[in-house]
Amino acid sequence: MKVFLGGTCNGSDWRNRIATMLDIEYFNPVVEDWTPECMAEELRQRELCDLCLYVITPKMTGVYSVAEVVDDSNKRPSKTVFVSLRDDGDKRFSEGQWKSLGALAKMLERNGVAVFSDLKSCAVHMNSTQSKNSGVVVGASRESLVEQQYKEFSNWCRENPQLELDPRLHTHSGSINHGGYISHRRTSTAFKAWQASR
């Protein structure tokens, strides 16, 4: 059992705090030097992990994590977990912001997401998910399958250079020669072509 630790960055220590409460593996996407390879690994881990946790705190400066949790609540609600923290260090959400986050939490709950307002309750929930799945190797076999597909698609990209895909970045693929990004649509087309060729 493994959880992806998504959500607020910006100097928040919530990841360090929850890590001490977890009896399961976790992936922390926060790194000092953010590179395209880090982005690709983050996207890969979001797919591989059994749970995707999103913690939103008042240290957030962007809103992409909110978009991610809403997206996951629609695509994979059973593996999505959400926590909103009113306070984070010396930062505190205003009444209006907190009310908006409450509305977001209700929407996520309606979609089937597990929602919490503190890290401890969230950790207990995720650890109990581990207990319920003990002895089941579904996660491991799913990871093996995803890993195998990833390797096959990467090899196929290398064997088809006309697609100009860097297999290391196949989710946000970039041109090998130019270092730019191509659209999800083009990557999706390549992925479908690979599936059809199998």
VENHUSUL-V10137 format. One record per residue. N is the residue number from 1. PHI is phi in radians with two decimals (none if undefined). Layout:
BEGIN
N,PHI
N,PHI
END
This chain:
BEGIN
1,none
2,-2.46
3,-2.09
4,-1.54
5,-1.68
6,-1.75
7,2.14
8,-1.04
9,-1.90
10,0.93
11,1.49
12,-1.25
13,-1.78
14,-1.06
15,-1.12
16,-1.11
17,-1.20
18,-1.28
19,-1.02
20,-1.27
21,-1.72
22,-1.59
23,-1.80
24,-2.11
25,-1.25
26,-2.55
27,-2.07
28,-1.78
29,-1.38
30,-1.34
31,-2.31
32,-1.23
33,-1.97
34,-1.41
35,-2.16
36,-1.01
37,-1.13
38,-1.12
39,-1.11
40,-1.11
41,-1.15
42,-1.07
43,-1.12
44,-1.13
45,-1.18
46,-1.05
47,-1.34
48,-1.33
49,-1.15
50,-1.27
51,-2.30
52,-2.10
53,-1.71
54,-2.18
55,-1.95
56,-1.91
57,-2.24
58,-1.20
59,-1.45
60,-1.15
61,-2.04
62,-1.95
63,-2.07
64,-1.09
65,-1.11
66,-1.15
67,-1.09
68,-1.08
69,-1.21
70,-1.16
71,-1.05
72,-1.17
73,-1.16
74,-1.51
75,-1.55
76,-2.61
77,-1.06
78,-1.21
79,-1.87
80,-1.79
81,-2.28
82,-2.25
83,-2.30
84,-2.03
85,-1.90
86,-1.12
87,-2.12
88,-2.61
89,1.12
90,-1.61
91,-1.77
92,-2.55
93,-1.16
94,-1.22
95,-1.01
96,-1.11
97,-1.11
98,-1.14
99,-1.12
100,-1.10
101,-1.15
102,-1.10
103,-1.14
104,-1.07
105,-1.04
106,-1.14
107,-1.09
108,-1.13
109,-1.06
110,-1.08
111,-1.41
112,1.80
113,-1.46
114,-1.35
115,-2.08
116,-2.42
117,-2.05
118,-2.64
119,-1.24
120,-1.10
121,-1.07
122,-1.11
123,-1.09
124,-1.05
125,-1.05
126,-1.19
127,-1.13
128,-1.23
129,-1.09
130,-1.06
131,-1.12
132,-1.11
133,-1.71
134,-1.10
135,1.50
136,-1.79
137,-1.82
138,-1.03
139,-1.05
140,-1.15
141,-1.20
142,-1.16
143,-1.10
144,-1.07
145,-1.14
146,-1.10
147,-1.03
148,-1.11
149,-1.11
150,-1.04
151,-1.13
152,-1.10
153,-1.15
154,-1.07
155,-1.10
156,-1.10
157,-1.07
158,-1.14
159,-1.37
160,-2.22
161,-1.11
162,-1.08
163,-1.37
164,0.92
165,-1.80
166,-1.57
167,-1.06
168,-1.19
169,-2.10
170,-1.14
171,-1.43
172,-2.16
173,-1.13
174,-2.07
175,-1.12
176,-1.06
177,-1.39
178,-1.96
179,1.28
180,-1.50
181,-1.80
182,-1.98
183,-1.33
184,-1.03
185,-1.07
186,-1.18
187,-1.10
188,-1.06
189,-1.07
190,-1.13
191,-1.12
192,-1.13
193,-1.12
194,-1.12
195,-1.06
196,-1.18
197,-1.42
198,-1.34
END
